[in-house]
Amino acid sequence: MFQVELVCSDPRCDAEVTQWIEQLDEVAAVACECGHGLVTVRIEGFEPVLAPV
Ligand SMILES: [Zn+2]
């Protein structure tokens, strides 16, 4: 499971959504109530893919 924080892509809309999803590609299917898409701002709950330099 991934915890994903999303904000609306419309700057006039201040919607913020936190969702729990099974697969990261489910994020693309999420839309704001206002009709705009949601933009991912933070993803937690998974192991980092890139090792720290
Ligand atoms: Zn919105």
mmCIF file of the protein (N, C-alpha, C, O) and its ligand, coordinates in Angstrom:
data_MODEL
# 
_entry.id   MODEL 
# 
loop_
_entity.id 
_entity.type 
_entity.pdbx_number_of_molecules 
1 polymer     1 
2 non-polymer 1 
# 
_entity_poly.entity_id                      1 
_entity_poly.type                           'polypeptide(L)' 
_entity_poly.nstd_linkage                   no 
_entity_poly.nstd_monomer                   no 
_entity_poly.pdbx_seq_one_letter_code       MFQVELVCSDPRCDAEVTQWIEQLDEVAAVACECGHGLVTVRIEGFEPVLAPV 
_entity_poly.pdbx_seq_one_letter_code_can   MFQVELVCSDPRCDAEVTQWIEQLDEVAAVACECGHGLVTVRIEGFEPVLAPV 
_entity_poly.pdbx_strand_id                 A 
# 
loop_
_entity_poly_seq.entity_id 
_entity_poly_seq.num 
_entity_poly_seq.mon_id 
_entity_poly_seq.hetero 
1 1  MET n 
1 2  PHE n 
1 3  GLN n 
1 4  VAL n 
1 5  GLU n 
1 6  LEU n 
1 7  VAL n 
1 8  CYS n 
1 9  SER n 
1 10 ASP n 
1 11 PRO n 
1 12 ARG n 
1 13 CYS n 
1 14 ASP n 
1 15 ALA n 
1 16 GLU n 
1 17 VAL n 
1 18 THR n 
1 19 GLN n 
1 20 TRP n 
1 21 ILE n 
1 22 GLU n 
1 23 GLN n 
1 24 LEU n 
1 25 ASP n 
1 26 GLU n 
1 27 VAL n 
1 28 ALA n 
1 29 ALA n 
1 30 VAL n 
1 31 ALA n 
1 32 CYS n 
1 33 GLU n 
1 34 CYS n 
1 35 GLY n 
1 36 HIS n 
1 37 GLY n 
1 38 LEU n 
1 39 VAL n 
1 40 THR n 
1 41 VAL n 
1 42 ARG n 
1 43 ILE n 
1 44 GLU n 
1 45 GLY n 
1 46 PHE n 
1 47 GLU n 
1 48 PRO n 
1 49 VAL n 
1 50 LEU n 
1 51 ALA n 
1 52 PRO n 
1 53 VAL n 
# 
loop_
_struct_asym.id 
_struct_asym.entity_id 
A 1 
B 2 
# 
loop_
_chem_comp.id 
_chem_comp.type 
_chem_comp.mon_nstd_flag 
ALA 'L-peptide linking' y 
ARG 'L-peptide linking' y 
ASP 'L-peptide linking' y 
CYS 'L-peptide linking' y 
GLN 'L-peptide linking' y 
GLU 'L-peptide linking' y 
GLY 'peptide linking'   y 
HIS 'L-peptide linking' y 
ILE 'L-peptide linking' y 
LEU 'L-peptide linking' y 
MET 'L-peptide linking' y 
PHE 'L-peptide linking' y 
PRO 'L-peptide linking' y 
SER 'L-peptide linking' y 
THR 'L-peptide linking' y 
TRP 'L-peptide linking' y 
VAL 'L-peptide linking' y 
ZN  non-polymer         . 
# 
_pdbx_entity_nonpoly.entity_id   2 
_pdbx_entity_nonpoly.name        ? 
_pdbx_entity_nonpoly.comp_id     ZN 
# 
_pdbx_nonpoly_scheme.asym_id         B 
_pdbx_nonpoly_scheme.entity_id       2 
_pdbx_nonpoly_scheme.mon_id          ZN 
_pdbx_nonpoly_scheme.ndb_seq_num     1 
_pdbx_nonpoly_scheme.pdb_seq_num     101 
_pdbx_nonpoly_scheme.auth_seq_num    101 
_pdbx_nonpoly_scheme.pdb_mon_id      ZN 
_pdbx_nonpoly_scheme.auth_mon_id     ZN 
_pdbx_nonpoly_scheme.pdb_strand_id   A 
_pdbx_nonpoly_scheme.pdb_ins_code    . 
# 
loop_
_atom_site.group_PDB 
_atom_site.id 
_atom_site.type_symbol 
_atom_site.label_atom_id 
_atom_site.label_alt_id 
_atom_site.label_comp_id 
_atom_site.label_asym_id 
_atom_site.label_entity_id 
_atom_site.label_seq_id 
_atom_site.pdbx_PDB_ins_code 
_atom_site.Cartn_x 
_atom_site.Cartn_y 
_atom_site.Cartn_z 
_atom_site.occupancy 
_atom_site.B_iso_or_equiv 
_atom_site.pdbx_formal_charge 
_atom_site.auth_seq_id 
_atom_site.auth_comp_id 
_atom_site.auth_asym_id 
_atom_site.auth_atom_id 
_atom_site.pdbx_PDB_model_num 
ATOM   1   N  N  . MET A 1 1  ? 0.832   -1.199 0.000   1.00 0.00 ? 1   MET A N  1 
ATOM   2   C  CA . MET A 1 1  ? 0.000   0.000  0.000   1.00 0.00 ? 1   MET A CA 1 
ATOM   3   C  C  . MET A 1 1  ? 0.870   1.254  0.000   1.00 0.00 ? 1   MET A C  1 
ATOM   4   O  O  . MET A 1 1  ? 1.925   1.304  0.633   1.00 0.00 ? 1   MET A O  1 
ATOM   5   N  N  . PHE A 1 2  ? 0.405   2.244  -0.714  1.00 0.00 ? 2   PHE A N  1 
ATOM   6   C  CA . PHE A 1 2  ? 1.097   3.525  -0.769  1.00 0.00 ? 2   PHE A CA 1 
ATOM   7   C  C  . PHE A 1 2  ? 0.165   4.606  -0.239  1.00 0.00 ? 2   PHE A C  1 
ATOM   8   O  O  . PHE A 1 2  ? -1.022  4.637  -0.567  1.00 0.00 ? 2   PHE A O  1 
ATOM   9   N  N  . GLN A 1 3  ? 0.720   5.496  0.588   1.00 0.00 ? 3   GLN A N  1 
ATOM   10  C  CA . GLN A 1 3  ? -0.052  6.663  0.996   1.00 0.00 ? 3   GLN A CA 1 
ATOM   11  C  C  . GLN A 1 3  ? 0.352   7.810  0.091   1.00 0.00 ? 3   GLN A C  1 
ATOM   12  O  O  . GLN A 1 3  ? 1.522   8.189  0.037   1.00 0.00 ? 3   GLN A O  1 
ATOM   13  N  N  . VAL A 1 4  ? -0.609  8.354  -0.609  1.00 0.00 ? 4   VAL A N  1 
ATOM   14  C  CA . VAL A 1 4  ? -0.328  9.370  -1.617  1.00 0.00 ? 4   VAL A CA 1 
ATOM   15  C  C  . VAL A 1 4  ? -1.053  10.654 -1.255  1.00 0.00 ? 4   VAL A C  1 
ATOM   16  O  O  . VAL A 1 4  ? -2.256  10.653 -0.995  1.00 0.00 ? 4   VAL A O  1 
ATOM   17  N  N  . GLU A 1 5  ? -0.308  11.740 -1.243  1.00 0.00 ? 5   GLU A N  1 
ATOM   18  C  CA . GLU A 1 5  ? -0.926  13.049 -1.030  1.00 0.00 ? 5   GLU A CA 1 
ATOM   19  C  C  . GLU A 1 5  ? -1.084  13.733 -2.376  1.00 0.00 ? 5   GLU A C  1 
ATOM   20  O  O  . GLU A 1 5  ? -0.143  13.815 -3.166  1.00 0.00 ? 5   GLU A O  1 
ATOM   21  N  N  . LEU A 1 6  ? -2.290  14.220 -2.622  1.00 0.00 ? 6   LEU A N  1 
ATOM   22  C  CA . LEU A 1 6  ? -2.602  14.827 -3.905  1.00 0.00 ? 6   LEU A CA 1 
ATOM   23  C  C  . LEU A 1 6  ? -3.145  16.224 -3.704  1.00 0.00 ? 6   LEU A C  1 
ATOM   24  O  O  . LEU A 1 6  ? -3.825  16.497 -2.715  1.00 0.00 ? 6   LEU A O  1 
ATOM   25  N  N  . VAL A 1 7  ? -2.847  17.105 -4.636  1.00 0.00 ? 7   VAL A N  1 
ATOM   26  C  CA . VAL A 1 7  ? -3.487  18.422 -4.662  1.00 0.00 ? 7   VAL A CA 1 
ATOM   27  C  C  . VAL A 1 7  ? -4.088  18.620 -6.042  1.00 0.00 ? 7   VAL A C  1 
ATOM   28  O  O  . VAL A 1 7  ? -3.657  18.012 -7.021  1.00 0.00 ? 7   VAL A O  1 
ATOM   29  N  N  . CYS A 1 8  ? -5.090  19.484 -6.097  1.00 0.00 ? 8   CYS A N  1 
ATOM   30  C  CA . CYS A 1 8  ? -5.764  19.749 -7.358  1.00 0.00 ? 8   CYS A CA 1 
ATOM   31  C  C  . CYS A 1 8  ? -4.836  20.527 -8.293  1.00 0.00 ? 8   CYS A C  1 
ATOM   32  O  O  . CYS A 1 8  ? -4.072  21.383 -7.849  1.00 0.00 ? 8   CYS A O  1 
ATOM   33  N  N  . SER A 1 9  ? -4.912  20.219 -9.594  1.00 0.00 ? 9   SER A N  1 
ATOM   34  C  CA . SER A 1 9  ? -4.069  20.908 -10.571 1.00 0.00 ? 9   SER A CA 1 
ATOM   35  C  C  . SER A 1 9  ? -4.606  22.295 -10.904 1.00 0.00 ? 9   SER A C  1 
ATOM   36  O  O  . SER A 1 9  ? -3.931  23.083 -11.567 1.00 0.00 ? 9   SER A O  1 
ATOM   37  N  N  . ASP A 1 10 ? -5.824  22.594 -10.444 1.00 0.00 ? 10  ASP A N  1 
ATOM   38  C  CA . ASP A 1 10 ? -6.380  23.926 -10.648 1.00 0.00 ? 10  ASP A CA 1 
ATOM   39  C  C  . ASP A 1 10 ? -5.948  24.829 -9.496  1.00 0.00 ? 10  ASP A C  1 
ATOM   40  O  O  . ASP A 1 10 ? -6.316  24.576 -8.349  1.00 0.00 ? 10  ASP A O  1 
ATOM   41  N  N  . PRO A 1 11 ? -5.166  25.888 -9.782  1.00 0.00 ? 11  PRO A N  1 
ATOM   42  C  CA . PRO A 1 11 ? -4.679  26.757 -8.701  1.00 0.00 ? 11  PRO A CA 1 
ATOM   43  C  C  . PRO A 1 11 ? -5.790  27.452 -7.935  1.00 0.00 ? 11  PRO A C  1 
ATOM   44  O  O  . PRO A 1 11 ? -5.571  27.909 -6.814  1.00 0.00 ? 11  PRO A O  1 
ATOM   45  N  N  . ARG A 1 12 ? -6.971  27.540 -8.514  1.00 0.00 ? 12  ARG A N  1 
ATOM   46  C  CA . ARG A 1 12 ? -8.098  28.174 -7.817  1.00 0.00 ? 12  ARG A CA 1 
ATOM   47  C  C  . ARG A 1 12 ? -8.787  27.212 -6.853  1.00 0.00 ? 12  ARG A C  1 
ATOM   48  O  O  . ARG A 1 12 ? -9.617  27.618 -6.040  1.00 0.00 ? 12  ARG A O  1 
ATOM   49  N  N  . CYS A 1 13 ? -8.435  25.955 -6.955  1.00 0.00 ? 13  CYS A N  1 
ATOM   50  C  CA . CYS A 1 13 ? -9.050  24.938 -6.113  1.00 0.00 ? 13  CYS A CA 1 
ATOM   51  C  C  . CYS A 1 13 ? -8.025  24.507 -5.062  1.00 0.00 ? 13  CYS A C  1 
ATOM   52  O  O  . CYS A 1 13 ? -6.891  24.168 -5.403  1.00 0.00 ? 13  CYS A O  1 
ATOM   53  N  N  . ASP A 1 14 ? -8.417  24.519 -3.801  1.00 0.00 ? 14  ASP A N  1 
ATOM   54  C  CA . ASP A 1 14 ? -7.457  24.198 -2.749  1.00 0.00 ? 14  ASP A CA 1 
ATOM   55  C  C  . ASP A 1 14 ? -7.676  22.794 -2.188  1.00 0.00 ? 14  ASP A C  1 
ATOM   56  O  O  . ASP A 1 14 ? -7.326  22.509 -1.042  1.00 0.00 ? 14  ASP A O  1 
ATOM   57  N  N  . ALA A 1 15 ? -8.243  21.949 -2.986  1.00 0.00 ? 15  ALA A N  1 
ATOM   58  C  CA . ALA A 1 15 ? -8.506  20.584 -2.536  1.00 0.00 ? 15  ALA A CA 1 
ATOM   59  C  C  . ALA A 1 15 ? -7.206  19.848 -2.244  1.00 0.00 ? 15  ALA A C  1 
ATOM   60  O  O  . ALA A 1 15 ? -6.245  19.924 -3.009  1.00 0.00 ? 15  ALA A O  1 
ATOM   61  N  N  . GLU A 1 16 ? -7.196  19.144 -1.137  1.00 0.00 ? 16  GLU A N  1 
ATOM   62  C  CA . GLU A 1 16 ? -6.073  18.266 -0.809  1.00 0.00 ? 16  GLU A CA 1 
ATOM   63  C  C  . GLU A 1 16 ? -6.647  16.904 -0.442  1.00 0.00 ? 16  GLU A C  1 
ATOM   64  O  O  . GLU A 1 16 ? -7.617  16.801 0.309   1.00 0.00 ? 16  GLU A O  1 
ATOM   65  N  N  . VAL A 1 17 ? -6.044  15.891 -0.971  1.00 0.00 ? 17  VAL A N  1 
ATOM   66  C  CA . VAL A 1 17 ? -6.572  14.547 -0.786  1.00 0.00 ? 17  VAL A CA 1 
ATOM   67  C  C  . VAL A 1 17 ? -5.434  13.619 -0.383  1.00 0.00 ? 17  VAL A C  1 
ATOM   68  O  O  . VAL A 1 17 ? -4.356  13.637 -0.978  1.00 0.00 ? 17  VAL A O  1 
ATOM   69  N  N  . THR A 1 18 ? -5.693  12.812 0.635   1.00 0.00 ? 18  THR A N  1 
ATOM   70  C  CA . THR A 1 18 ? -4.753  11.748 0.970   1.00 0.00 ? 18  THR A CA 1 
ATOM   71  C  C  . THR A 1 18 ? -5.434  10.420 0.693   1.00 0.00 ? 18  THR A C  1 
ATOM   72  O  O  . THR A 1 18 ? -6.520  10.142 1.203   1.00 0.00 ? 18  THR A O  1 
ATOM   73  N  N  . GLN A 1 19 ? -4.784  9.614  -0.117  1.00 0.00 ? 19  GLN A N  1 
ATOM   74  C  CA . GLN A 1 19 ? -5.384  8.349  -0.506  1.00 0.00 ? 19  GLN A CA 1 
ATOM   75  C  C  . GLN A 1 19 ? -4.445  7.199  -0.224  1.00 0.00 ? 19  GLN A C  1 
ATOM   76  O  O  . GLN A 1 19 ? -3.223  7.338  -0.282  1.00 0.00 ? 19  GLN A O  1 
ATOM   77  N  N  . TRP A 1 20 ? -5.040  6.060  0.081   1.00 0.00 ? 20  TRP A N  1 
ATOM   78  C  CA . TRP A 1 20 ? -4.293  4.808  0.157   1.00 0.00 ? 20  TRP A CA 1 
ATOM   79  C  C  . TRP A 1 20 ? -4.624  3.997  -1.082  1.00 0.00 ? 20  TRP A C  1 
ATOM   80  O  O  . TRP A 1 20 ? -5.789  3.741  -1.386  1.00 0.00 ? 20  TRP A O  1 
ATOM   81  N  N  . ILE A 1 21 ? -3.583  3.601  -1.788  1.00 0.00 ? 21  ILE A N  1 
ATOM   82  C  CA . ILE A 1 21 ? -3.796  2.851  -3.025  1.00 0.00 ? 21  ILE A CA 1 
ATOM   83  C  C  . ILE A 1 21 ? -2.950  1.588  -3.014  1.00 0.00 ? 21  ILE A C  1 
ATOM   84  O  O  . ILE A 1 21 ? -1.958  1.491  -2.292  1.00 0.00 ? 21  ILE A O  1 
ATOM   85  N  N  . GLU A 1 22 ? -3.361  0.625  -3.826  1.00 0.00 ? 22  GLU A N  1 
ATOM   86  C  CA . GLU A 1 22 ? -2.628  -0.633 -3.940  1.00 0.00 ? 22  GLU A CA 1 
ATOM   87  C  C  . GLU A 1 22 ? -1.493  -0.508 -4.958  1.00 0.00 ? 22  GLU A C  1 
ATOM   88  O  O  . GLU A 1 22 ? -0.396  -1.029 -4.751  1.00 0.00 ? 22  GLU A O  1 
ATOM   89  N  N  . GLN A 1 23 ? -1.774  0.183  -6.047  1.00 0.00 ? 23  GLN A N  1 
ATOM   90  C  CA . GLN A 1 23 ? -0.811  0.310  -7.133  1.00 0.00 ? 23  GLN A CA 1 
ATOM   91  C  C  . GLN A 1 23 ? -0.641  1.785  -7.478  1.00 0.00 ? 23  GLN A C  1 
ATOM   92  O  O  . GLN A 1 23 ? -1.602  2.554  -7.468  1.00 0.00 ? 23  GLN A O  1 
ATOM   93  N  N  . LEU A 1 24 ? 0.593   2.165  -7.783  1.00 0.00 ? 24  LEU A N  1 
ATOM   94  C  CA . LEU A 1 24 ? 0.855   3.583  -8.062  1.00 0.00 ? 24  LEU A CA 1 
ATOM   95  C  C  . LEU A 1 24 ? 0.089   4.070  -9.289  1.00 0.00 ? 24  LEU A C  1 
ATOM   96  O  O  . LEU A 1 24 ? -0.260  5.248  -9.364  1.00 0.00 ? 24  LEU A O  1 
ATOM   97  N  N  . ASP A 1 25 ? -0.178  3.188  -10.249 1.00 0.00 ? 25  ASP A N  1 
ATOM   98  C  CA . ASP A 1 25 ? -0.871  3.677  -11.446 1.00 0.00 ? 25  ASP A CA 1 
ATOM   99  C  C  . ASP A 1 25 ? -2.345  3.965  -11.184 1.00 0.00 ? 25  ASP A C  1 
ATOM   100 O  O  . ASP A 1 25 ? -3.043  4.484  -12.055 1.00 0.00 ? 25  ASP A O  1 
ATOM   101 N  N  . GLU A 1 26 ? -2.826  3.624  -9.973  1.00 0.00 ? 26  GLU A N  1 
ATOM   102 C  CA . GLU A 1 26 ? -4.191  4.005  -9.624  1.00 0.00 ? 26  GLU A CA 1 
ATOM   103 C  C  . GLU A 1 26 ? -4.317  5.512  -9.423  1.00 0.00 ? 26  GLU A C  1 
ATOM   104 O  O  . GLU A 1 26 ? -5.412  6.064  -9.523  1.00 0.00 ? 26  GLU A O  1 
ATOM   105 N  N  . VAL A 1 27 ? -3.207  6.171  -9.142  1.00 0.00 ? 27  VAL A N  1 
ATOM   106 C  CA . VAL A 1 27 ? -3.235  7.614  -8.905  1.00 0.00 ? 27  VAL A CA 1 
ATOM   107 C  C  . VAL A 1 27 ? -3.759  8.338  -10.137 1.00 0.00 ? 27  VAL A C  1 
ATOM   108 O  O  . VAL A 1 27 ? -4.490  9.322  -10.020 1.00 0.00 ? 27  VAL A O  1 
ATOM   109 N  N  . ALA A 1 28 ? -3.388  7.857  -11.309 1.00 0.00 ? 28  ALA A N  1 
ATOM   110 C  CA . ALA A 1 28 ? -3.784  8.518  -12.547 1.00 0.00 ? 28  ALA A CA 1 
ATOM   111 C  C  . ALA A 1 28 ? -5.299  8.511  -12.719 1.00 0.00 ? 28  ALA A C  1 
ATOM   112 O  O  . ALA A 1 28 ? -5.840  9.352  -13.436 1.00 0.00 ? 28  ALA A O  1 
ATOM   113 N  N  . ALA A 1 29 ? -5.985  7.584  -12.079 1.00 0.00 ? 29  ALA A N  1 
ATOM   114 C  CA . ALA A 1 29 ? -7.423  7.466  -12.244 1.00 0.00 ? 29  ALA A CA 1 
ATOM   115 C  C  . ALA A 1 29 ? -8.183  8.396  -11.310 1.00 0.00 ? 29  ALA A C  1 
ATOM   116 O  O  . ALA A 1 29 ? -9.407  8.500  -11.395 1.00 0.00 ? 29  ALA A O  1 
ATOM   117 N  N  . VAL A 1 30 ? -7.461  9.074  -10.412 1.00 0.00 ? 30  VAL A N  1 
ATOM   118 C  CA . VAL A 1 30 ? -8.126  9.908  -9.419  1.00 0.00 ? 30  VAL A CA 1 
ATOM   119 C  C  . VAL A 1 30 ? -8.295  11.321 -9.962  1.00 0.00 ? 30  VAL A C  1 
ATOM   120 O  O  . VAL A 1 30 ? -7.348  11.906 -10.489 1.00 0.00 ? 30  VAL A O  1 
ATOM   121 N  N  . ALA A 1 31 ? -9.490  11.862 -9.834  1.00 0.00 ? 31  ALA A N  1 
ATOM   122 C  CA . ALA A 1 31 ? -9.744  13.232 -10.266 1.00 0.00 ? 31  ALA A CA 1 
ATOM   123 C  C  . ALA A 1 31 ? -10.396 14.001 -9.128  1.00 0.00 ? 31  ALA A C  1 
ATOM   124 O  O  . ALA A 1 31 ? -11.090 13.430 -8.286  1.00 0.00 ? 31  ALA A O  1 
ATOM   125 N  N  . CYS A 1 32 ? -10.159 15.309 -9.120  1.00 0.00 ? 32  CYS A N  1 
ATOM   126 C  CA . CYS A 1 32 ? -10.766 16.167 -8.115  1.00 0.00 ? 32  CYS A CA 1 
ATOM   127 C  C  . CYS A 1 32 ? -12.262 16.309 -8.377  1.00 0.00 ? 32  CYS A C  1 
ATOM   128 O  O  . CYS A 1 32 ? -12.730 16.130 -9.501  1.00 0.00 ? 32  CYS A O  1 
ATOM   129 N  N  . GLU A 1 33 ? -12.995 16.633 -7.327  1.00 0.00 ? 33  GLU A N  1 
ATOM   130 C  CA . GLU A 1 33 ? -14.437 16.842 -7.466  1.00 0.00 ? 33  GLU A CA 1 
ATOM   131 C  C  . GLU A 1 33 ? -14.763 17.979 -8.433  1.00 0.00 ? 33  GLU A C  1 
ATOM   132 O  O  . GLU A 1 33 ? -15.835 17.995 -9.039  1.00 0.00 ? 33  GLU A O  1 
ATOM   133 N  N  . CYS A 1 34 ? -13.841 18.926 -8.574  1.00 0.00 ? 34  CYS A N  1 
ATOM   134 C  CA . CYS A 1 34 ? -14.086 20.081 -9.436  1.00 0.00 ? 34  CYS A CA 1 
ATOM   135 C  C  . CYS A 1 34 ? -13.896 19.745 -10.909 1.00 0.00 ? 34  CYS A C  1 
ATOM   136 O  O  . CYS A 1 34 ? -14.217 20.561 -11.774 1.00 0.00 ? 34  CYS A O  1 
ATOM   137 N  N  . GLY A 1 35 ? -13.385 18.568 -11.205 1.00 0.00 ? 35  GLY A N  1 
ATOM   138 C  CA . GLY A 1 35 ? -13.237 18.168 -12.592 1.00 0.00 ? 35  GLY A CA 1 
ATOM   139 C  C  . GLY A 1 35 ? -11.803 18.197 -13.084 1.00 0.00 ? 35  GLY A C  1 
ATOM   140 O  O  . GLY A 1 35 ? -11.496 17.610 -14.122 1.00 0.00 ? 35  GLY A O  1 
ATOM   141 N  N  . HIS A 1 36 ? -10.907 18.878 -12.348 1.00 0.00 ? 36  HIS A N  1 
ATOM   142 C  CA . HIS A 1 36 ? -9.510  18.885 -12.725 1.00 0.00 ? 36  HIS A CA 1 
ATOM   143 C  C  . HIS A 1 36 ? -8.824  17.622 -12.201 1.00 0.00 ? 36  HIS A C  1 
ATOM   144 O  O  . HIS A 1 36 ? -9.340  16.910 -11.340 1.00 0.00 ? 36  HIS A O  1 
ATOM   145 N  N  . GLY A 1 37 ? -7.670  17.386 -12.746 1.00 0.00 ? 37  GLY A N  1 
ATOM   146 C  CA . GLY A 1 37 ? -6.903  16.241 -12.275 1.00 0.00 ? 37  GLY A CA 1 
ATOM   147 C  C  . GLY A 1 37 ? -6.201  16.573 -10.977 1.00 0.00 ? 37  GLY A C  1 
ATOM   148 O  O  . GLY A 1 37 ? -6.046  17.741 -10.620 1.00 0.00 ? 37  GLY A O  1 
ATOM   149 N  N  . LEU A 1 38 ? -5.776  15.532 -10.271 1.00 0.00 ? 38  LEU A N  1 
ATOM   150 C  CA . LEU A 1 38 ? -5.023  15.718 -9.046  1.00 0.00 ? 38  LEU A CA 1 
ATOM   151 C  C  . LEU A 1 38 ? -3.543  15.430 -9.314  1.00 0.00 ? 38  LEU A C  1 
ATOM   152 O  O  . LEU A 1 38 ? -3.191  14.522 -10.067 1.00 0.00 ? 38  LEU A O  1 
ATOM   153 N  N  . VAL A 1 39 ? -2.698  16.227 -8.679  1.00 0.00 ? 39  VAL A N  1 
ATOM   154 C  CA . VAL A 1 39 ? -1.264  16.096 -8.863  1.00 0.00 ? 39  VAL A CA 1 
ATOM   155 C  C  . VAL A 1 39 ? -0.658  15.501 -7.598  1.00 0.00 ? 39  VAL A C  1 
ATOM   156 O  O  . VAL A 1 39 ? -0.950  15.945 -6.487  1.00 0.00 ? 39  VAL A O  1 
ATOM   157 N  N  . THR A 1 40 ? 0.169   14.513 -7.776  1.00 0.00 ? 40  THR A N  1 
ATOM   158 C  CA . THR A 1 40 ? 0.812   13.884 -6.629  1.00 0.00 ? 40  THR A CA 1 
ATOM   159 C  C  . THR A 1 40 ? 1.876   14.799 -6.056  1.00 0.00 ? 40  THR A C  1 
ATOM   160 O  O  . THR A 1 40 ? 2.745   15.282 -6.781  1.00 0.00 ? 40  THR A O  1 
ATOM   161 N  N  . VAL A 1 41 ? 1.809   15.038 -4.747  1.00 0.00 ? 41  VAL A N  1 
ATOM   162 C  CA . VAL A 1 41 ? 2.821   15.862 -4.107  1.00 0.00 ? 41  VAL A CA 1 
ATOM   163 C  C  . VAL A 1 41 ? 3.722   15.044 -3.180  1.00 0.00 ? 41  VAL A C  1 
ATOM   164 O  O  . VAL A 1 41 ? 4.847   15.445 -2.883  1.00 0.00 ? 41  VAL A O  1 
ATOM   165 N  N  . ARG A 1 42 ? 3.222   13.907 -2.731  1.00 0.00 ? 42  ARG A N  1 
ATOM   166 C  CA . ARG A 1 42 ? 4.029   13.108 -1.822  1.00 0.00 ? 42  ARG A CA 1 
ATOM   167 C  C  . ARG A 1 42 ? 3.555   11.657 -1.856  1.00 0.00 ? 42  ARG A C  1 
ATOM   168 O  O  . ARG A 1 42 ? 2.358   11.376 -1.903  1.00 0.00 ? 42  ARG A O  1 
ATOM   169 N  N  . ILE A 1 43 ? 4.506   10.763 -1.830  1.00 0.00 ? 43  ILE A N  1 
ATOM   170 C  CA . ILE A 1 43 ? 4.181   9.341  -1.770  1.00 0.00 ? 43  ILE A CA 1 
ATOM   171 C  C  . ILE A 1 43 ? 4.967   8.735  -0.618  1.00 0.00 ? 43  ILE A C  1 
ATOM   172 O  O  . ILE A 1 43 ? 6.181   8.914  -0.510  1.00 0.00 ? 43  ILE A O  1 
ATOM   173 N  N  . GLU A 1 44 ? 4.252   8.015  0.242   1.00 0.00 ? 44  GLU A N  1 
ATOM   174 C  CA . GLU A 1 44 ? 4.922   7.359  1.356   1.00 0.00 ? 44  GLU A CA 1 
ATOM   175 C  C  . GLU A 1 44 ? 4.496   5.906  1.414   1.00 0.00 ? 44  GLU A C  1 
ATOM   176 O  O  . GLU A 1 44 ? 3.510   5.506  0.796   1.00 0.00 ? 44  GLU A O  1 
ATOM   177 N  N  . GLY A 1 45 ? 5.236   5.142  2.146   1.00 0.00 ? 45  GLY A N  1 
ATOM   178 C  CA . GLY A 1 45 ? 4.835   3.768  2.388   1.00 0.00 ? 45  GLY A CA 1 
ATOM   179 C  C  . GLY A 1 45 ? 5.504   2.767  1.483   1.00 0.00 ? 45  GLY A C  1 
ATOM   180 O  O  . GLY A 1 45 ? 5.020   1.644  1.341   1.00 0.00 ? 45  GLY A O  1 
ATOM   181 N  N  . PHE A 1 46 ? 6.600   3.143  0.872   1.00 0.00 ? 46  PHE A N  1 
ATOM   182 C  CA . PHE A 1 46 ? 7.319   2.198  0.031   1.00 0.00 ? 46  PHE A CA 1 
ATOM   183 C  C  . PHE A 1 46 ? 8.810   2.409  0.207   1.00 0.00 ? 46  PHE A C  1 
ATOM   184 O  O  . PHE A 1 46 ? 9.251   3.451  0.690   1.00 0.00 ? 46  PHE A O  1 
ATOM   185 N  N  . GLU A 1 47 ? 9.566   1.425  -0.184  1.00 0.00 ? 47  GLU A N  1 
ATOM   186 C  CA . GLU A 1 47 ? 11.013  1.526  -0.073  1.00 0.00 ? 47  GLU A CA 1 
ATOM   187 C  C  . GLU A 1 47 ? 11.529  2.432  -1.197  1.00 0.00 ? 47  GLU A C  1 
ATOM   188 O  O  . GLU A 1 47 ? 11.084  2.320  -2.340  1.00 0.00 ? 47  GLU A O  1 
ATOM   189 N  N  . PRO A 1 48 ? 12.459  3.320  -0.875  1.00 0.00 ? 48  PRO A N  1 
ATOM   190 C  CA . PRO A 1 48 ? 13.027  4.179  -1.910  1.00 0.00 ? 48  PRO A CA 1 
ATOM   191 C  C  . PRO A 1 48 ? 13.691  3.354  -3.010  1.00 0.00 ? 48  PRO A C  1 
ATOM   192 O  O  . PRO A 1 48 ? 14.393  2.379  -2.741  1.00 0.00 ? 48  PRO A O  1 
ATOM   193 N  N  . VAL A 1 49 ? 13.453  3.767  -4.250  1.00 0.00 ? 49  VAL A N  1 
ATOM   194 C  CA . VAL A 1 49 ? 14.025  3.052  -5.384  1.00 0.00 ? 49  VAL A CA 1 
ATOM   195 C  C  . VAL A 1 49 ? 15.494  3.409  -5.541  1.00 0.00 ? 49  VAL A C  1 
ATOM   196 O  O  . VAL A 1 49 ? 16.321  2.561  -5.878  1.00 0.00 ? 49  VAL A O  1 
ATOM   197 N  N  . LEU A 1 50 ? 15.804  4.662  -5.295  1.00 0.00 ? 50  LEU A N  1 
ATOM   198 C  CA . LEU A 1 50 ? 17.177  5.130  -5.495  1.00 0.00 ? 50  LEU A CA 1 
ATOM   199 C  C  . LEU A 1 50 ? 17.906  5.174  -4.158  1.00 0.00 ? 50  LEU A C  1 
ATOM   200 O  O  . LEU A 1 50 ? 17.393  5.705  -3.173  1.00 0.00 ? 50  LEU A O  1 
ATOM   201 N  N  . ALA A 1 51 ? 19.074  4.624  -4.141  1.00 0.00 ? 51  ALA A N  1 
ATOM   202 C  CA . ALA A 1 51 ? 19.876  4.663  -2.928  1.00 0.00 ? 51  ALA A CA 1 
ATOM   203 C  C  . ALA A 1 51 ? 20.458  6.058  -2.743  1.00 0.00 ? 51  ALA A C  1 
ATOM   204 O  O  . ALA A 1 51 ? 20.772  6.734  -3.723  1.00 0.00 ? 51  ALA A O  1 
ATOM   205 N  N  . PRO A 1 52 ? 20.603  6.490  -1.510  1.00 0.00 ? 52  PRO A N  1 
ATOM   206 C  CA . PRO A 1 52 ? 21.210  7.800  -1.265  1.00 0.00 ? 52  PRO A CA 1 
ATOM   207 C  C  . PRO A 1 52 ? 22.644  7.838  -1.795  1.00 0.00 ? 52  PRO A C  1 
ATOM   208 O  O  . PRO A 1 52 ? 23.382  6.857  -1.703  1.00 0.00 ? 52  PRO A O  1 
ATOM   209 N  N  . VAL A 1 53 ? 23.011  8.965  -2.337  1.00 0.00 ? 53  VAL A N  1 
ATOM   210 C  CA . VAL A 1 53 ? 24.364  9.099  -2.904  1.00 0.00 ? 53  VAL A CA 1 
ATOM   211 C  C  . VAL A 1 53 ? 25.336  9.394  -1.771  1.00 0.00 ? 53  VAL A C  1 
ATOM   212 O  O  . VAL A 1 53 ? 26.534  9.546  -2.009  1.00 0.00 ? 53  VAL A O  1 
HETATM 213 ZN ZN . ZN  B 2 .  ? -10.185 20.734 -7.638  1.00 0.00 2 101 ZN  A ZN 1 
# 
